[in-house]
Amino acid sequence: MGYYIRPAVIKDVVKIRRLISFYAAKNLMLPRDQNYLHKLLANYSVAIANGQFVGTCGFRLWQPDWLEIVSLAVKPEFQHRGIGTALIQSVINKGVSLGFSYFFTLTLVPELFEKFGFKKIGFKKIAFKAQADCRHCPKNDAGPGRGSCNEIPLELKVCA
Ligand SMILES: CC(C)(COP(=O)(O)OP(=O)(O)OC[C@H]1O[C@@H](n2cnc3c(N)ncnc32)[C@H](O)[C@@H]1OP(=O)(O)O)[C@@H](O)C(=O)NCCC(=O)NCCS
């Protein structure tokens, strides 16, 4: 089965939202609404296999020079074929082309990111992210990395 990664386009938004909602219902991802995805559309990539949408990944930019990898998801029936890895690679490539060298993510699947050289970090290192977002998170009942929060922060420094 062949697949390719391309930038997301407006007609992908509904499919991206549905896939993220599917995993959010299983508590594996945070839900993202149509408005959020519409605003960040240019930051998203999608994977296409057999002519259909099968996965997505996006990024957010933080001051002064951090790029956060977000919304990584591949449809269950298309997993374990390297699509998740290819989506991460495409976002890293995009970030590098934009001049970013500090990447981070919050994930339940650190193994996948460690293959790229990502290392686990404490939430303190990305306090800007925790301050901006964690208070809106349904898993935040005892602070970042505590209580119901099972997200693992990782970072990657790419040498220019
Ligand atoms: C995580 C995810 C995107 C991986 O997509 P994928 O296309 O299967 O990824 P790849 O084929 O490139 O790599 C798969 C590897 O990732 C790792 N991996 C994937 N899911 C894993 C999990 N739940 N636990 C541990 N390792 C996992 C394994 O090393 C796996 O290797 P294998 O195929 O030999 O078993 C996909 O499983 C998914 O959509 N999961 C649900 C949503 C989610 O958890 N998103 C991550 C939020 S950051």
The ligand as an SDF file (V2000), in Angstrom:
LIG
                    3D

 48 50  0  0  0  0  0  0  0  0999 V2000
    0.4660    7.0480   17.3910 C   0  0  0  0  0  0  0  0  0  0  0  0
    0.0550    6.7720   15.9370 C   0  0  0  0  0  0  0  0  0  0  0  0
   -0.1450    8.0980   15.2320 C   0  0  0  0  0  0  0  0  0  0  0  0
    1.1500    5.9680   15.2440 C   0  0  0  0  0  0  0  0  0  0  0  0
    0.7910    5.8520   13.8730 O   0  0  0  0  0  0  0  0  0  0  0  0
    1.4190    4.6780   12.9690 P   0  0  0  0  0  0  0  0  0  0  0  0
    1.1270    5.0270   11.5530 O   0  0  0  0  0  0  0  0  0  0  0  0
    1.0050    3.3590   13.4470 O   0  0  0  0  0  0  0  0  0  0  0  0
    2.9610    4.8910   13.2720 O   0  0  0  0  0  0  0  0  0  0  0  0
    4.2020    4.1340   12.5780 P   0  0  0  0  0  0  0  0  0  0  0  0
    3.7120    2.9790   11.7650 O   0  0  0  0  0  0  0  0  0  0  0  0
    5.0490    5.1470   11.9180 O   0  0  0  0  0  0  0  0  0  0  0  0
    4.9930    3.6320   13.8430 O   0  0  0  0  0  0  0  0  0  0  0  0
    4.4130    2.6590   14.6560 C   0  0  0  0  0  0  0  0  0  0  0  0
    5.3230    2.5080   15.8570 C   0  0  0  0  0  0  0  0  0  0  0  0
    4.9940    3.5040   16.8050 O   0  0  0  0  0  0  0  0  0  0  0  0
    5.0590    2.9430   18.1050 C   0  0  0  0  0  0  0  0  0  0  0  0
    3.6910    2.9770   18.6580 N   0  0  0  0  0  0  0  0  0  0  0  0
    2.5580    3.3020   18.0140 C   0  0  0  0  0  0  0  0  0  0  0  0
    1.5170    3.2940   18.8880 N   0  0  0  0  0  0  0  0  0  0  0  0
    2.0320    2.9320   20.0700 C   0  0  0  0  0  0  0  0  0  0  0  0
    1.4820    2.7850   21.3590 C   0  0  0  0  0  0  0  0  0  0  0  0
    0.1810    2.9640   21.6150 N   0  0  0  0  0  0  0  0  0  0  0  0
    2.3060    2.4300   22.3610 N   0  0  0  0  0  0  0  0  0  0  0  0
    3.6210    2.2360   22.1300 C   0  0  0  0  0  0  0  0  0  0  0  0
    4.2030    2.3770   20.9310 N   0  0  0  0  0  0  0  0  0  0  0  0
    3.4160    2.7390   19.9160 C   0  0  0  0  0  0  0  0  0  0  0  0
    5.5470    1.5470   17.9620 C   0  0  0  0  0  0  0  0  0  0  0  0
    6.9730    1.5890   18.0290 O   0  0  0  0  0  0  0  0  0  0  0  0
    5.1190    1.2000   16.5460 C   0  0  0  0  0  0  0  0  0  0  0  0
    5.9530    0.2450   15.9790 O   0  0  0  0  0  0  0  0  0  0  0  0
    5.2880   -1.0880   15.3120 P   0  0  0  0  0  0  0  0  0  0  0  0
    4.4660   -0.6250   14.1470 O   0  0  0  0  0  0  0  0  0  0  0  0
    6.4730   -1.8820   14.9320 O   0  0  0  0  0  0  0  0  0  0  0  0
    4.4500   -1.6900   16.3900 O   0  0  0  0  0  0  0  0  0  0  0  0
   -1.2600    5.9420   15.8740 C   0  0  0  0  0  0  0  0  0  0  0  0
   -1.0650    4.7720   16.6500 O   0  0  0  0  0  0  0  0  0  0  0  0
   -2.4650    6.6870   16.3970 C   0  0  0  0  0  0  0  0  0  0  0  0
   -3.1260    7.4110   15.6580 O   0  0  0  0  0  0  0  0  0  0  0  0
   -2.7810    6.4740   17.6970 N   0  0  0  0  0  0  0  0  0  0  0  0
   -3.9590    7.0730   18.2870 C   0  0  0  0  0  0  0  0  0  0  0  0
   -3.8030    8.5590   18.4920 C   0  0  0  0  0  0  0  0  0  0  0  0
   -2.5860    8.8740   19.3080 C   0  0  0  0  0  0  0  0  0  0  0  0
   -2.2820    8.2400   20.3120 O   0  0  0  0  0  0  0  0  0  0  0  0
   -1.8900    9.9180   18.8550 N   0  0  0  0  0  0  0  0  0  0  0  0
   -0.6480   10.3460   19.4790 C   0  0  0  0  0  0  0  0  0  0  0  0
   -0.9410   11.5230   20.2770 C   0  0  0  0  0  0  0  0  0  0  0  0
    0.5770   12.4180   20.4080 S   0  0  0  0  0  0  0  0  0  0  0  0
  1  2  1  0
  2  3  1  0
  2  4  1  0
  2 36  1  0
  4  5  1  0
  5  6  1  0
  6  7  2  0
  6  8  1  0
  6  9  1  0
  9 10  1  0
 10 11  2  0
 10 12  1  0
 10 13  1  0
 13 14  1  0
 14 15  1  0
 15 16  1  0
 15 30  1  0
 16 17  1  0
 17 18  1  0
 17 28  1  0
 18 19  1  0
 18 27  1  0
 19 20  2  0
 20 21  1  0
 21 22  1  0
 21 27  2  0
 22 23  1  0
 22 24  2  0
 24 25  1  0
 25 26  2  0
 26 27  1  0
 28 29  1  0
 28 30  1  0
 30 31  1  0
 31 32  1  0
 32 33  2  0
 32 34  1  0
 32 35  1  0
 36 37  1  0
 36 38  1  0
 38 39  2  0
 38 40  1  0
 40 41  1  0
 41 42  1  0
 42 43  1  0
 43 44  2  0
 43 45  1  0
 45 46  1  0
 46 47  1  0
 47 48  1  0
M  END
$$$$
